């Protein structure tokens, strides 16, 4: 691990004190992106997500400066997270009760500090702090670097999903068992392999349109 790297866990109340830093790093990571990566939209996303019961954040700092963070939250009953999921999946796959599934929503590292193990350290710190039986995230099929990292960290692709908003991209649905729970066949891992295969590409842009690597402003 990098000398001087400090990881810290936050709840929603504490995180409000560093909200501007979180937004600032997000804007640096996505500098030059399209309107989707605007400050206004991301502040709305954070505000919505931080209201979720169990929202959790892990930050990485070096010499007091924020260099990366990750956050997520448990999926509540009647969550919209699974809207647009490809069929077929068993009916129980999308059942949520607020304690079954933790959704990893964002994981980002400052461009100047990448490829030094910070993303893995953040990922592991958040994953190991959770007690939900399974975890999920949504990743762009053409984000090759992220796909490679997640697979090496124990995530499996289950199917694909296209959110119900205009011109939304297709995401791979990835899941993994919690590090703190025994594998459960009903968690969706190992016994389920459905959906289209990822289509590798070099860019996160399609047809001139710019999309998010992660699903945003959803619960």
C-alpha positions as CSV (number, residue, x, y, z in Angstrom):
1,X,0.0,0.0,0.0
2,X,1.2,3.6,-0.7
3,X,3.0,5.2,2.1
4,X,0.8,7.7,3.9
5,X,-2.4,6.4,2.4
6,X,-5.3,6.8,4.9
7,X,-8.7,5.2,4.6
8,X,-11.7,6.5,6.5
9,X,-15.3,5.4,6.8
10,X,-18.2,7.9,6.8
11,X,-21.9,7.8,7.3
12,X,-24.2,10.3,5.6
13,X,-24.2,12.8,8.4
14,X,-20.4,13.0,8.6
15,X,-20.0,13.0,4.9
16,X,-21.9,16.3,4.5
17,X,-18.8,18.0,5.9
18,X,-16.7,16.9,3.0
19,X,-19.4,17.1,0.3
20,X,-17.6,19.8,-1.7
21,X,-14.4,17.7,-1.7
22,X,-16.4,14.7,-3.0
23,X,-17.9,16.8,-5.8
24,X,-14.6,18.4,-6.6
25,X,-12.8,15.1,-7.1
26,X,-15.7,13.8,-9.2
27,X,-15.3,16.8,-11.5
28,X,-11.6,16.3,-11.8
29,X,-12.0,12.6,-12.6
30,X,-14.6,13.4,-15.3
31,X,-13.1,16.7,-16.6
32,X,-13.9,17.2,-20.2
33,X,-16.9,14.9,-20.1
34,X,-20.4,15.7,-21.3
35,X,-23.2,17.3,-19.5
36,X,-24.0,14.2,-17.6
37,X,-20.9,14.7,-15.5
38,X,-21.9,18.2,-14.4
39,X,-21.7,19.5,-10.9
40,X,-25.4,20.1,-10.7
41,X,-26.4,16.6,-11.7
42,X,-23.8,14.9,-9.4
43,X,-24.9,17.0,-6.4
44,X,-28.5,15.8,-7.0
45,X,-27.3,12.2,-7.2
46,X,-25.4,12.5,-3.9
47,X,-28.3,14.2,-2.2
48,X,-30.6,11.4,-3.3
49,X,-28.2,8.5,-2.4
50,X,-27.2,9.9,0.9
51,X,-30.8,9.8,2.1
52,X,-30.7,6.0,1.8
53,X,-30.7,4.1,5.0
54,X,-27.2,2.5,5.5
55,X,-25.4,4.8,3.0
56,X,-21.7,4.4,3.5
57,X,-18.6,6.1,2.2
58,X,-14.9,5.2,2.3
59,X,-12.3,7.9,1.4
60,X,-8.7,7.7,0.6
61,X,-6.4,10.6,1.5
62,X,-2.6,11.2,1.2
63,X,-1.1,14.0,3.2
64,X,-4.6,15.2,4.0
65,X,-5.7,15.4,0.3
66,X,-8.6,13.4,-1.1
67,X,-7.4,11.1,-3.8
68,X,-10.3,8.7,-4.1
69,X,-13.5,7.4,-2.6
70,X,-16.2,4.8,-3.0
71,X,-19.8,4.7,-1.7
72,X,-22.9,2.6,-1.8
73,X,-26.1,1.8,0.0
74,X,-28.4,-1.2,0.7
75,X,-31.3,-1.6,-1.8
76,X,-34.6,-0.9,-0.1
77,X,-37.9,-2.7,-0.8
78,X,-39.5,-1.6,-4.1
79,X,-36.2,-0.3,-5.2
80,X,-35.9,1.0,-8.8
81,X,-32.4,-0.3,-9.2
82,X,-33.4,-3.4,-11.1
83,X,-35.8,-1.6,-13.6
84,X,-34.8,-2.6,-17.1
85,X,-33.1,-5.8,-16.2
86,X,-32.8,-8.4,-19.0
87,X,-34.9,-11.5,-18.8
88,X,-34.9,-14.3,-17.9
89,X,-33.9,-14.0,-14.3
90,X,-35.6,-15.9,-11.4
91,X,-38.3,-13.8,-9.7
92,X,-36.4,-13.9,-6.4
93,X,-33.3,-12.3,-8.0
94,X,-34.7,-8.8,-7.8
95,X,-36.4,-9.2,-4.4
96,X,-35.1,-6.7,-1.9
97,X,-35.9,-6.1,1.8
98,X,-33.3,-3.5,2.8
99,X,-30.8,-5.9,4.1
100,X,-30.2,-8.4,1.3
101,X,-28.1,-6.4,-1.3
102,X,-25.6,-3.6,-1.0
103,X,-25.2,-1.6,-4.2
104,X,-21.8,-0.1,-4.9
105,X,-22.6,3.1,-6.7
106,X,-19.3,5.0,-7.2
107,X,-15.6,4.1,-7.1
108,X,-13.2,6.7,-8.4
109,X,-9.6,7.7,-8.0
110,X,-7.8,10.9,-9.0
111,X,-6.0,10.4,-12.4
112,X,-2.7,11.2,-10.9
113,X,-3.0,8.4,-8.3
114,X,-4.3,5.5,-10.4
115,X,-2.6,2.1,-10.9
116,X,-1.2,2.2,-7.4
117,X,-3.7,0.0,-5.6
118,X,-5.9,2.7,-4.2
119,X,-9.1,1.6,-6.0
120,X,-8.6,-2.0,-4.7
121,X,-8.0,-0.7,-1.2
122,X,-11.1,1.4,-1.3
123,X,-13.2,-1.4,-2.7
124,X,-12.0,-3.9,-0.1
125,X,-12.5,-1.5,2.8
126,X,-16.1,-0.9,1.8
127,X,-16.9,-4.5,0.8
128,X,-15.5,-5.9,4.1
129,X,-17.5,-3.5,6.2
130,X,-20.8,-4.8,4.9
131,X,-23.0,-7.6,6.2
132,X,-25.5,-7.9,3.4
133,X,-25.4,-11.4,1.8
134,X,-24.7,-10.1,-1.7
135,X,-23.3,-7.0,-3.4
136,X,-24.1,-5.6,-6.9
137,X,-22.8,-2.9,-9.2
138,X,-23.5,-1.8,-12.8
139,X,-20.6,-1.3,-15.2
140,X,-20.4,-0.4,-18.8
141,X,-19.5,-3.4,-21.0
142,X,-16.9,-1.2,-22.9
143,X,-15.1,0.0,-19.7
144,X,-12.4,-2.6,-20.2
145,X,-10.2,-1.5,-17.3
146,X,-13.1,-1.5,-14.8
147,X,-14.4,-4.9,-16.0
148,X,-11.0,-6.5,-15.7
149,X,-10.6,-5.1,-12.2
150,X,-14.0,-6.2,-11.0
151,X,-13.6,-9.7,-12.3
152,X,-10.3,-10.0,-10.6
153,X,-11.9,-8.8,-7.3
154,X,-14.5,-11.6,-7.3
155,X,-17.4,-10.0,-9.2
156,X,-19.4,-12.1,-11.7
157,X,-21.6,-10.9,-14.6
158,X,-25.1,-12.1,-14.2
159,X,-27.0,-10.4,-17.0
160,X,-27.5,-6.9,-18.4
161,X,-29.7,-4.0,-17.7
162,X,-30.9,-0.8,-19.5
163,X,-32.3,1.9,-17.3
164,X,-35.7,3.3,-18.2
165,X,-34.4,6.8,-19.2
166,X,-34.0,8.2,-22.7
167,X,-31.1,6.9,-24.7
168,X,-29.7,5.1,-21.6
169,X,-26.8,2.7,-22.3
170,X,-26.7,-1.0,-21.5
171,X,-24.9,-2.0,-18.3
172,X,-23.5,-5.3,-17.1
173,X,-25.0,-6.4,-13.8
174,X,-22.2,-7.7,-11.6
175,X,-22.7,-9.4,-8.3
176,X,-20.5,-11.0,-5.6
177,X,-21.1,-12.6,-2.2
178,X,-20.3,-10.6,0.8
179,X,-16.9,-11.3,2.4
180,X,-18.8,-11.6,5.7
181,X,-21.4,-14.1,4.6
182,X,-21.3,-17.7,3.4
183,X,-22.1,-18.1,-0.3
184,X,-25.9,-18.3,-0.9
185,X,-27.1,-19.8,-4.2
186,X,-30.0,-17.4,-4.1
187,X,-27.6,-14.5,-4.0
188,X,-27.5,-14.8,-7.8
189,X,-23.9,-15.9,-8.0
190,X,-22.5,-19.0,-9.6
191,X,-25.8,-20.6,-10.6
192,X,-26.9,-17.8,-12.9
193,X,-25.2,-17.0,-16.2
194,X,-27.7,-15.1,-18.5
195,X,-27.6,-12.1,-20.8
196,X,-25.6,-10.8,-23.6
197,X,-21.8,-10.8,-23.6
198,X,-19.8,-7.6,-23.1
199,X,-18.8,-5.8,-26.3
200,X,-15.2,-4.5,-25.8
201,X,-14.4,-1.0,-27.0
202,X,-11.8,1.7,-26.3
203,X,-14.1,4.6,-25.3
204,X,-17.0,5.3,-23.0
205,X,-18.8,7.1,-25.9
206,X,-21.2,5.7,-28.4
207,X,-22.3,7.4,-31.5
208,X,-21.2,10.8,-30.2
209,X,-23.3,10.5,-27.1
210,X,-21.7,10.5,-23.7
211,X,-22.9,8.2,-20.9
212,X,-22.1,7.4,-17.4
213,X,-19.9,4.4,-16.5
214,X,-22.1,3.8,-13.5
215,X,-25.8,4.0,-13.1
216,X,-26.7,7.2,-11.3
217,X,-29.6,8.9,-9.4
218,X,-31.3,5.5,-8.9
219,X,-32.2,3.7,-5.7
